[in-house]
Amino acid sequence: MDYTFQYGQVWPYVPYLLKGAWLSLQIAFLAFCGGMLIGTACAAVKTFGSGWMRHGVNAYVVFFVNTPQLVQIYFLYFALPDMGIFLSSYMAVLLGMTLNAGAYLTEIQRAGFESRRQSEMEAAEVLGFSRWQQIRYVILPHVAKVLFPPLSNHYILMTLGTSMAAIFGVEELTGRAFNINSETFRSLEVFSIVAVIYVVVTLAASVLLALFGRFAFRAKMRVV
């Protein structure tokens, strides 16, 4: 195959791509934080809640875990307007990723809740801790240490998953790559640079999270 690489046409767009990478990180971070709040609440409900509350959480988890995330965002962006609810492409992607993350993080954190030491819970009850105080002062510190590695890995996956936002016109990294490709028609050069940026971003995030985990929790993490 006779192909001449012409990266010179693409290099001027690198700062534009880096701004898209920053937007990708922002979307992943906001969706992860929202998902953590949902996951923590739902994991607490599945562990301590009443029967009907657990059934509601189970239905939420089953739906979002067993349907494609792309379909979920399509529903938010294209179906909700039929009911008079209009979301921007950015908000639809952010909300869809948040709800999806909440379902997965519910299961991750539920495992952490169930790994709590029964002796510590009994000691908290003897001291007169309420259920909320037990969760806040006994369970969450333990869960944070145990679950930091899998939660960090899930954040990395969410960062890569932001690429689907390009389908809805959000100009994150992949979306900006589409724009550049439509102007230069140098697909191989554009997307090879984008791939390198994704590798650098995810490796840097993995290293930073591993260092933070080692410092804060002394958690052993493998840098992906």
Backbone as a ProteinNet text record, in pm:
[ID]
protein_1_A
[PRIMARY]
MDYTFQYGQVWPYVPYLLKGAWLSLQIAFLAFCGGMLIGTACAAVKTFGSGWMRHGVNAYVVFFVNTPQLVQIYFLYFALPDMGIFLSSYMAVLLGMTLNAGAYLTEIQRAGFESRRQSEMEAAEVLGFSRWQQIRYVILPHVAKVLFPPLSNHYILMTLGTSMAAIFGVEELTGRAFNINSETFRSLEVFSIVAVIYVVVTLAASVLLALFGRFAFRAKMRVV
[TERTIARY]
85.1	0	88.3	62.8	142.5	68.4	113.4	48.6	155.7	137.1	232.6	171.1	234.3	186.1	214.3	113.5	126.3	78.3	158.2	121.9	130.3	201.7	213.4	79.3	-17.5	-149.6	-229.6	-189.1	-267	-206.4	-72.6	-7.6	-67	-104.1	-161.3	-290.1	-354.4	-479.8	-460.1	-336.5	-312.4	-364.7	-339.1	-397.6	-549.9	-610.9	-756.9	-799	-722.2	-751.1	-731.2	-628	-600.8	-713.5	-773.2	-889.7	-1005.9	-1017.8	-1120.2	-1092.8	-964.3	-928	-963	-942.6	-977.9	-1128.9	-1207.3	-1352.6	-1392	-1323.4	-1349.7	-1327.4	-1218.5	-1189.4	-1295	-1341.1	-1445.3	-1574.3	-1615.8	-1738.5	-1725.5	-1611.8	-1591	-1591.5	-1527.9	-1519.9	-1657.5	-1733.7	-1866.1	-1959.8	-1955.4	-2040.9	-2000.6	-1870.9	-1824.6	-1869.1	-1857	-1899.6	-2049	-2127.2	-2270.6	-2302.6	-2231.2	-2251.4	-2213.5	-2109.7	-2068.9	-2177.6	-2239	-2347.3	-2464.4	-2500.8	-2610.5	-2572.6	-2450.7	-2406.2	-2398.3	-2349.3	-2339.8	-2478.7	-2570.8	-2707.2	-2775.3	-2761.5	-2828	-2764.9	-2633	-2567.3	-2613.3	-2630.7	-2681	-2823.2	-2904.6	-3042.2	-3044.3	-2959.4	-2956.9	-2908.3	-2827.2	-2771.9	-2864.2	-2921.3	-2997.1	-3144	-3184.1	-3318.3	-3426.1	-3549.7	-3664.6	-3682.2	-3773.5	-3792.2	-3827.8	-3927.8	-3971.2	-3863.6	-3782.8	-3673.7	-3566.1	-3535.5	-3436	-3484	-3614	-3668	-3654.5	-3678.4	-3663.7	-3520.5	-3426.7	-3285	-3244	-3291.1	-3258.7	-3309	-3429.7	-3485	-3398.9	-3357.2	-3269.2	-3137.9	-3075.7	-2946.9	-2961.3	-3062.5	-3082.1	-3101.3	-3180.1	-3207.5	-3080.2	-3005.2	-2890.9	-2767.9	-2758.5	-2645.3	-2666.6	-2792.2	-2821.9	-2870.8	-2854.9	-2882.4	-2760	-2733.2	-2614.5	-2622.3	-2510.1	-2506.5	-2546.4	-2509	-2543.8	-2695.4	-2764	-2910.6	-2972.3	-2915.2	-2965.1	-2953.8	-2841.2	-2823.6	-2915.2	-2932.8	-3027.9	-3167.4	-3206.9	-3339.6	-3349.7	-3246.9	-3250.2	-3252.1	-3177.6	-3161.1	-3274.8	-3324.6	-3423.3	-3564.9	-3579.2	-3713.2	-3775.7	-3695.4	-3751.8	-3817.7	-3766.3	-3836.8	-3980.7	-4012.2	-4151.5	-4240.9	-4181.3	-4255.7	-4239.2	-4181.5	-4165.4	-4041.5	-3950.1	-3825.7	-3710.2	-3645.3	-3539.2	-3405.3	-3309.7	-3175	-3076.7	-2977.1	-2869.6	-2791.9	-2714.8	-2636.3	-2539.8	-2480.1	-2386.9	-2457.4	-2574.3	-2646.7	-2698.8	-2742.1	-2790.4	-2677.5	-2559.4	-2444.4	-2404.6	-2398.4	-2357.7	-2456.7	-2586.7	-2688	-2687.8	-2673.7	-2672.1	-2553.8	-2436.6	-2318.1	-2328.2	-2390.2	-2406.7	-2497.8	-2612.1	-2706.4	-2645.7	-2573	-2508.8	-2401.1	-2320.2	-2216.3	-2277.9	-2388.6	-2453.3	-2492.8	-2539.9	-2580.2	-2459.9	-2352.5	-2233.2	-2168	-2162.6	-2099.7	-2184.1	-2314.3	-2398.2	-2349.8	-2325.9	-2281.8	-2141	-2053.5	-1917.2	-1919.2	-1996.7	-1999.3	-2079.2	-2176.9	-2250	-2154.2	-2064.3	-1965.2	-1878.7	-1847.3	-1769.8	-1847.8	-1975.9	-2060.9	-2068.1	-2078.2	-2092.3	-1961.5	-1850	-1720.8	-1689.2	-1784.5	-1761.2	-1742.2	-1666.7	-1642.8	-1761.2	-1816.8	-1932.9	-1898.7	-1775.3	-1735.3	-1737	-1698.2	-1700.5	-1844.2	-1933.5	-2073.7	-2134.7	-2100.2	-2152.5	-2099.4	-1971.9	-1914.2	-1984.1	-2016	-2085.3	-2224.4	-2291.9	-2424.9	-2415.8	-2313.8	-2296.1	-2273.7	-2201.4	-2173.9	-2294.1	-2400.8	-2521.9	-2525.1	-2444.8	-2444.2	-2576.4	-2630.3	-2746.4	-2701.2	-2798.6	-2762.3	-2680.4	-2719.1	-2644.8	-2503.1	-2488.4	-2355	-2270.2	-2331.3	-2257.2	-2204.8	-2290.3	-2247.8	-2135.6	-2152.3	-2057	-1922.3	-1924.4	-1800.3	-1736	-1813.5	-1759.6	-1746.8	-1856.8	-1857.9	-1782.6	-1814.6	-1755	-1602.4	-1538.9	-1392.1	-1335.6	-1399.7	-1355.4	-1377.8	-1495.3	-1529.1	-1435.1	-1403	-1316.2	-1181	-1126.7	-996.3	-1004.8	-1106.7	-1119.5	-1151.8	-1236.3	-1287.9	-1214.2	-1112.6	-1043.7	-986.4	-919.6	-866.7	-974	-1082.6	-1183.4	-1256.7	-1275.8	-1339	-1249.7	-1120.3	-1025.5	-1026.6	-1028.4	-1033	-1161.8	-1271.9	-1398.2	-1393	-1326.2	-1313.2	-1233.5	-1129.1	-1051	-1139.2	-1219.7	-1310.5	-1411.8	-1457.8	-1552.4	-1486.2	-1360.1	-1288.1	-1283.9	-1255.1	-1255.6	-1396.7	-1495.5	-1633.9	-1691.2	-1625.6	-1676	-1670.5	-1597.7	-1586.6	-1722	-1817.9	-1949.6	-2023.5	-1976.9	-2040.7	-2028	-1927.9	-1909.2	-2029.2	-2098.8	-2215.4	-2324.5	-2328.8	-2433.6	-2385.4	-2268.8	-2219.5	-2141.2	-2108.7	-2027.8	-1882.5	-1819	-1683.2	-1578	-1585.6	-1475.7	-1367.1	-1277.3	-1161.5	-1200.4	-1283.3	-1322.4	-1407.3	-1495.6	-1576.6	-1492.2	-1387.9	-1299.6	-1217.1	-1185.9	-1115.6	-1201.7	-1332.4	-1422.7	-1420.5	-1420.9	-1419.6	-1292.5	-1179.1	-1051.3	-1047.3	-1097	-1094.9	-1180	-1292	-1378.6	-1314.3	-1215.6	-1146.5	-1020.9	-949.5	-820.1	-827.5	-924.4	-936.5	-810.7	-744.7	-626.4	-663.4	-747	-802.5	-694.6	-598.6	-496.3	-413.8	-375.2	-295.1	-375.6	-499.8	-582.3	-607.8	-653.5	-694.3	-576.4	-461.3	-342.3	-297.3	-306.2	-272.2	-372.5	-501.3	-604.4	-581.1	-542.8	-515.8	-400.8	-296.6	-182.9	-226.9	-310.8	-359.2	-438.8	-525.4	-602	-509.2	-406.2	-312.5	-242.3	-194.9	-124.4	-217.1	-339.8	-434.7	-468.5	-497.9	-537.1	-419.8	-300.4	-183.9	-153.6	-162.8	-137.4	-240.1	-366.6	-471.2	-449	-406.4	-381	-268.1	-162.1	-47.5	-87.6	-158.5	-199.6	-293.1	-386.2	-478.3	-404.4	-307.8	-231	-150	-89.8	-12.7	-103.2	-219.4	-313.2	-360.2	-392.8	-437.5	-330.3	-206	-96.3	-75.6	-95.6	-76.2	-193.4	-315.1	-433.2	-476.3	-465.8	-519.8	-416.8	-297.1	-196.5	-252.5	-328.7	-390.6	-293.7	-282.4	-193.6	-270.3	-221.2	-286.5	-186.5	-235.7	-151.6	-181.9	-79.9	-98.4	-126	-241.3	-278.7	-207.4
-119.7	0	124.3	211.9	334	447.4	477.7	583.5	673.4	802.3	900.4	971.8	954	1022.3	1171.8	1250.4	1395.6	1455.1	1430.3	1481.5	1634	1693.5	1839.3	1908.4	1843.3	1902.8	1894.7	1803.5	1777.6	1841.6	1857.8	1910.7	2042.9	2135.1	2261.7	2243.5	2129.5	2104.7	2039.3	2007.7	1938.2	2017.3	2149.6	2223.6	2214.3	2213.7	2198.4	2061.5	1957.7	1824	1814.8	1882.3	1877.7	1942.8	2048.3	2108.3	2008.8	1929.8	1825.8	1718	1684.7	1586.2	1638	1766.7	1826.1	1818	1840.7	1828.6	1683.8	1588.4	1446.5	1415.1	1467.2	1444.4	1509.3	1627.1	1694.2	1612.6	1564.3	1485.1	1359.2	1290.7	1167.8	1196.6	1305.5	1338.2	1371	1455.2	1492.8	1372.2	1289.3	1171.2	1072.2	1060.7	969.1	1017.5	1146.4	1200.1	1179.8	1209.6	1186.6	1039.2	954.1	810.7	759.3	818.6	780.3	811.9	929.5	966.4	868.9	839.5	745.7	606.7	563.5	430.1	411.5	513.8	504.1	493.4	578.3	575.1	442	395.9	271	150.5	151.8	41.5	36.6	154.4	158.6	104.7	138.8	89.4	-62.4	-114.8	-259.1	-334.3	-268.2	-334.2	-319.7	-200.2	-172.6	-139.6	-118.3	-69.5	-176	-129.8	-219.4	-292.4	-387.8	-471.7	-395.2	-305.5	-234.4	-139.7	-83.7	3.6	-77.1	-194.6	-280.1	-322.8	-350.7	-389.9	-274.4	-152.3	-37	-18.6	-31.3	-19.3	-132.4	-253.5	-366.9	-344.3	-288.6	-261.1	-158.7	-55.5	46.8	-13.5	-94.4	-154.7	-250.5	-335.9	-432.4	-362.2	-254.7	-184.5	-122.1	-49.2	24.9	-62.5	-174.1	-264.1	-349.8	-379.2	-472.8	-406.1	-276.2	-205.9	-125	-110.2	-35.2	111.3	163	302.3	395.7	361.2	444	452.5	341.2	339.9	427.3	423.6	506.9	655.1	693.7	835.1	871.7	780.3	804	831.8	755.6	775.6	915	955.8	1086.6	1200.3	1182	1291.8	1297.8	1180.2	1178.7	1147	1068.8	1028.8	1127	1181.9	1274.5	1397.5	1450.7	1565	1534.9	1408.1	1372.3	1391.7	1394.6	1417.8	1560.5	1644.9	1785.3	1815.5	1720.7	1741.1	1750.2	1864.2	1886.1	1901.7	1822.7	1828.5	1860.8	1940.8	1964	1834.5	1826.7	1705.6	1681.5	1787.9	1773.6	1719	1773.4	1729.4	1587.4	1551.7	1415.9	1314.6	1345.3	1256.1	1248.2	1364.3	1367.3	1291.6	1313.7	1245.8	1095.7	1059.6	917.9	845.5	907.4	845.9	840.1	941	942.3	829.8	814.1	707.4	569.8	555.8	428	396.6	497.7	477.7	446	512.1	486.5	340.9	278.2	138.3	48.3	69.8	-13.6	11.9	138.1	169.6	122.1	106.3	47.9	-92.6	-172.6	-310.1	-315.4	-226.9	-223.9	-188.5	-85.4	-42	-136.4	-203.8	-302.3	-410.8	-451.6	-551.4	-497.2	-367.9	-307.9	-300	-266.2	-260.7	-397.7	-501.4	-635.8	-689.6	-622.7	-667.9	-605.6	-527.8	-463.5	-567.9	-532	-623.2	-617.5	-732.4	-737.8	-690	-716.1	-672.5	-520.7	-450.9	-305.1	-253.3	-319.1	-277.7	-298.9	-410.7	-437.2	-336.2	-298	-197.6	-62.8	-29	96.4	96.6	-18	-26.9	-11.8	-71.3	-58.6	86.6	160.9	301.5	391.6	333.1	410.6	481.9	438.8	502.1	472.1	572.3	551.8	481.3	438.1	371.9	464.6	592.4	688.7	706.3	713.2	727.6	603.5	487	365.1	368	413.6	421.3	524.2	640.3	749.4	723.5	673.9	664.6	525.8	422.7	286.5	226	232.1	161.5	237.9	366.8	441	447.7	472.4	469	334.1	226.6	92.6	71.1	111	92.1	172.8	294.8	380.2	314.7	252.4	187.4	61.8	-19.5	-146.9	-127.1	-27.6	-11.9	91.2	155.3	257.9	203.4	88.8	38.1	12.3	-63.1	-84	44	135.9	262.4	343.8	342	413	355	223.4	158.5	192.9	203.2	238.6	381.9	470.6	607.7	612.2	531	525.6	479.3	376.3	327.8	434.9	511.4	619	727	754.1	853	809.4	682.4	631.3	630.8	605.8	599.9	732.6	843.8	974.5	991.4	902.8	914.8	903.8	834.2	822.4	956.2	1053.4	1185.3	1250	1208.8	1265.6	1238.8	1127.7	1093.4	1199	1265.5	1363.4	1506.4	1520.9	1653.6	1723.2	1652.8	1712.6	1713.8	1828	1841.1	1805.4	1679.3	1630.1	1580	1496.9	1459.6	1392.8	1291.3	1222.1	1310.6	1391.6	1482.6	1582.2	1633.1	1727.1	1656.3	1528.8	1451.6	1438.2	1415.1	1410.2	1542.4	1653.4	1784.7	1803.8	1767.3	1783.1	1693	1570.6	1476.4	1525.2	1591.3	1642.7	1759.4	1825	1936	1891.4	1795.1	1756	1626	1540.7	1408.8	1323.6	1344.2	1264.4	1176.6	1077	995.5	923.1	863.6	785.6	873.3	989.9	1080.4	1134.5	1174.6	1234.4	1134.8	1016.9	922.7	850.3	847.8	795	892.2	1021.8	1121.8	1114.6	1101.5	1091	967.4	856.1	734.5	756.2	825	853	941.7	1041.2	1129.9	1050.2	960.4	877.2	792.8	734.1	651.6	735.1	853.4	940.1	983.4	1022.6	1070	958.5	838.5	730.3	681.9	676.1	636.1	739.1	867.1	972	965.8	946.2	935.3	813	702.1	579.6	600.8	666.2	690.5	782.9	891.1	985.4	919.1	839	770.4	667.5	599.2	500.9	569	682.7	755.7	807.9	858.9	908.3	794.4	679.3	565.6	516.6	516.2	472.1	568.4	696.4	797.2	799.3	793.4	809	680	567.7	444	332.5	359.5	253.6	136.9	175.1	72.4	31.6	-97.9	-147.9	-149.4	-72.3	-65	-97.2	-158.3	-187	-82.2	-13.1	90.2	22.7	58.3	-5.6	63.1
0	0	0	-94.2	-107.1	-36.6	83.8	162.4	220.6	205	256.6	376	489.7	609.6	597.8	632.1	627.2	759.7	863.7	995.6	1002.5	908.4	908.7	896.1	831.5	818.9	947.7	1036.3	1156.7	1281.4	1285.6	1406.4	1455.5	1366.8	1416.5	1497.3	1482.2	1553.2	1690.3	1726.5	1853.1	1974.1	1984.3	2098.2	2102	1986.4	1977.7	2031.7	2001	2051.5	2202.6	2252	2395.6	2475.3	2419.9	2485.8	2489.6	2383.4	2383	2486.1	2504.5	2606.7	2745.8	2769.3	2898.1	2921.5	2816	2828.9	2857.5	2796.2	2823.4	2971.2	3026.5	3167.9	3256.9	3218.7	3296.2	3297.7	3180.9	3173.1	3258.1	3245.8	3323	3472.6	3513.4	3655.7	3712	3642.8	3691.7	3695.2	3590	3586.8	3695.5	3719.9	3824.4	3962.2	3988.8	4118.6	4139.2	4035.8	4045.9	4064.7	3991.6	4005.6	4143.5	4202.5	4337.3	4438.4	4425.6	4517.4	4504.2	4379.3	4356.5	4406.6	4373.7	4412.2	4562.2	4632.8	4778.4	4841.5	4795.1	4849.5	4819.3	4695.5	4657.8	4727.2	4744.6	4815	4960.1	5020.8	5158.8	5165.8	5066	5063.2	5046.6	4956	4933.6	5057.1	5137.9	5256.6	5377.6	5394.9	5517.4	5493.6	5368.5	5339.9	5355	5347	5355.5	5222.7	5221	5103.5	4977.6	4985.3	4865.1	4813.9	4904.1	4860.9	4788.9	4841.3	4774.9	4637	4624.3	4493.7	4393.2	4438.8	4351	4304.2	4396.1	4360.1	4265.9	4293.3	4206	4064	4051.6	3918.8	3845.3	3917	3857.6	3810.7	3895.4	3862.1	3743.8	3747.5	3638.8	3505.7	3505.3	3379.5	3323	3405	3353.2	3330.6	3400.3	3378.5	3254.7	3221.8	3113.7	2986.2	2974.8	2848.8	2810.7	2680.2	2637.9	2682.2	2722.7	2766.2	2652.2	2530.8	2416.4	2399.2	2419	2408.8	2517.3	2635.6	2745	2711.1	2653.5	2616.7	2500.9	2404.9	2295.9	2351.6	2451.1	2511.6	2572	2646.2	2710.3	2607.6	2499.8	2402.9	2300.9	2258.1	2150.7	2198.3	2305.9	2348.9	2447.3	2537.3	2636.4	2573.8	2460.8	2399.9	2363	2334.9	2305.2	2426.2	2545.1	2668.6	2717.9	2633.6	2669.1	2750.5	2762.4	2838.6	2739.3	2734.1	2637.3	2708.9	2667.8	2723.3	2612.6	2645.4	2549.2	2531	2424.6	2400.9	2516.2	2567.8	2679.8	2802.9	2835.7	2954.5	2937.6	2816.9	2794	2814.4	2762.3	2779.3	2926	2992	3132.5	3220.3	3199.7	3279	3251.3	3123.9	3089.2	3150.3	3144.2	3202.5	3354.2	3414.4	3560.5	3606	3540.6	3578	3555.3	3445.3	3416.7	3520.5	3553.7	3654.4	3789.8	3822.5	3950	3967.3	3858.9	3866.2	3892.2	3817	3835.6	3971.3	4011.3	4139.5	4257.1	4235.4	4340.4	4373.3	4270	4292.1	4350.2	4302.9	4356.4	4504.4	4539.6	4678.9	4768.3	4711.3	4791.3	4840.5	4752.3	4793.4	4907	4900.4	5008.5	5138.4	5128.4	5247.8	5314.6	5233.4	5289.4	5345.2	5313	5365.6	5501.8	5554	5682.9	5792.5	5893.9	6006.1	6102.6	6131.7	6219.7	6359.6	6404	6537.9	6549.3	6442.1	6444.7	6449	6376.5	6377.8	6515.9	6578.5	6713.1	6813.4	6797.7	6886.4	6867.2	6741.4	6714.7	6776.6	6771	6831.2	6982.9	7043.1	7187.9	7226.7	7142	7169.4	7140.9	7088.5	7064.1	6931	6834.8	6702.6	6632.1	6566.1	6480.9	6353.3	6270.5	6145	6056	6048.3	5968.1	6022.1	6153.5	6211.7	6187.8	6189.2	6158.1	6014.9	5921.7	5782.1	5766.4	5830.5	5811.8	5877.9	6001.8	6078.4	6078.5	6043.5	6048.9	5909.1	5832.6	5704.5	5595.4	5577.5	5466.1	5471.8	5588.2	5589.4	5546.3	5588.6	5548.6	5400.1	5350	5209.1	5119.3	5161.3	5080	5056.5	5158.1	5144.7	5059.1	5083.6	5012.4	4865	4836.4	4700.8	4616.7	4672	4593.8	4462.3	4461.1	4333.1	4227.5	4257.5	4152.7	4112.7	4206.5	4170.9	4078.9	4103.3	4016.7	3876.3	3867.5	3736.3	3662.2	3736	3671.4	3618.5	3691.1	3642.1	3510.9	3501.5	3377.9	3262.2	3286.6	3182.9	3142.9	3239.7	3208	3123.5	3149.6	3068.3	2922.8	2898.9	2761.4	2704.7	2789.8	2743.4	2700	2736.7	2694.2	2543.1	2473.5	2328.1	2259.3	2322.3	2259.9	2257.2	2334	2331.4	2194.6	2116.6	1983	1893.5	1918.1	1836	1850.1	1964.9	1993.1	1971.1	1911.7	1877.7	1986.2	2094.8	2200.6	2153.6	2161.2	2108	2213	2260.9	2343.8	2248.3	2296.1	2215.1	2083.6	2089.6	1966.9	1877.1	1936.4	1857.3	1780.6	1844	1775.2	1668.5	1691.9	1589.4	1463.5	1482.3	1367.9	1290.8	1364.7	1299.1	1216.9	1276.5	1205.1	1083.2	1098.3	986.4	870.5	901.3	794.8	721.1	783.8	719.5	644.9	700.6	643.3	563.1	593.1	530.1	550.8	664.1	700	819.5	795.2	903.6	982.3	913.2	982	1074.7	1027	1109.4	1227.6	1200.7	1306.5	1418	1382.2	1486.7	1550.7	1484.7	1552.5	1660.8	1634.3	1736.6	1851.5	1817.4	1920.5	2007.4	1946.2	2023.1	2120.9	2075.7	2163.9	2279.9	2252.1	2358.8	2461.7	2414.8	2508	2594.5	2533.8	2610.6	2716.9	2677.7	2772.6	2885.5	2851.1	2952.2	3051.2	3000.3	3089.6	3174.6	3117	3196.1	3304.5	3268.5	3368	3479.7	3444.7	3547.2	3634.8	3574.3	3651.1	3751.5	3705.7	3795	3909.5	3878.7	3982.2	4083.5	4034.6	4125.1	4210.6	4150.2	4226.6	4336.7	4305	4405.8	4516.9	4476.8	4577.9	4667.5	4608.3	4686.8	4781.2	4735	4821.4	4937.3	4909.6	5013.5	5110.9	5059.5	5143.9	5212.4	5142.4	5196.9	5206.6	5154.5	5142.2	5062.3	4958.6	4873.8	4763.8	4740.9	4638	4506.3	4410.2	4280.2	4171	4065.5	3950.8	3844.2	3799.9	3699.4	3567.3	3506	3380.4	3265
[MASK]
++++++++++++++++++++++++++++++++++++++++++++++++++++++++++++++++++++++++++++++++++++++++++++++++++++++++++++++++++++++++++++++++++++++++++++++++++++++++++++++++++++++++++++++++++++++++++++++++++++++++++++++++++++++++++++++++

